[in-house]
Structure formats: C-alpha cells, structure tokens
Amino acid sequence: MEEKEKTFEQALARLEEVIRELESSQLPLDQALELFAEGIALSKYCNSCLEQAEQKISLLMNDGGVIEAPSTWAGGGQ
C-alpha cells in the first residue's frame, strides 16, 4: 500500500505490528533491517500527518474559526 493511500490509523497500526515483530522475533539481520526501515518510514509518515493536523488546528484557532461546543457535548447540559 502506498503511503498516500494509507490513513494515519492504518499507518500507526502497521507501525505497531512492525514494532511487535521486531521485539518478539529472532529475525535474520536482513529482515530485521527491512522491518526497521519500514518502521522509520511509517514513523515519519505518522509524524507528518500529526504535524498537518496541528497546523490545521492552529489555523482554525488563529482565524477565530473555532466554535464553542454546546454544553451538552461536555456533559454539562440537560
């Protein structure tokens, strides 16, 4: 699956799989290095997704585009 086709959640789930496999397996060095490289790429992709989300949030906050949530969302209204 191409990185552009992955969602953040899919990439994070795969990264968790890679980590588990690296931690629990007696892999040959070649396979371990391939998994490590995949993990680094997934980590960078997830970090990029989070940075983009943070930028969007900052833009919304700076533009005054954030709307107060109704009190019922926070459990305060009835």
N, C-alpha and C positions, 0 to 999 in steps of 0.2 A: 504494500500500500504506500503510495506516495505521501510525503509529508503534507502536501497541500490538500489531500483528501482526508487526512486524519482530523478528528476533533481533538480538542485538548484532553477530553476524558479518555479517548482511545489511546492517545499517546502516553498519558500518565499510567493507564492500566498496563500497557506494554512495557513501560519502564519498570514498573513494579515486578512484572514477570521476569524481566531480564535480571534485575537485582536478586530476586529469589533464586534464579537459576545459577547465577554466579556465586552466591553464598552457599548454596547447598550441593553443588555438583563438583565432582572431580573431573573437570573438563580438560581435554588436551589444550595445550597452550594456544594453538591456532584458533580453536573455537572460543576460548575464553577471551582472546583479543578481539575477535569479531563481535562477540556479545558486548564487550566493553565499549567498542567503537559505536555500536548501535545505541547503547545506553547514553553515551555522551551526546550523540545526535538528538536523541529523544529529549534529553535534559535541556539542550539548547532550544529545541522547538517549544517545549513547555514554558521555558523562561520567556521566550519571545511572545507567546500567547498571553502570559500574565502581564508582561510589560505593555502590550497593546491594550489590554483591559484596563490597566492602571491609567494609561493615557486618556482613554475614553472617559473614565470616571473623572479625571482631573478636568477635562474639557467641560463636562456637564456641571461640575461644581463651580468652575470659573465663569461659565456662561449664565449661571443662575438657572440652569435647566433642571435642577433637582427640585422635585415636588415633595412636600411633606407627605409621609404615608398617613393614611387615615388611622385614627387611634385604635380602630378595631384590628388592624394588622399587628399592632404591638400587644394586643390582648387587653387594651385599656378601655375599649368602648363596649357598650352593650346594645 
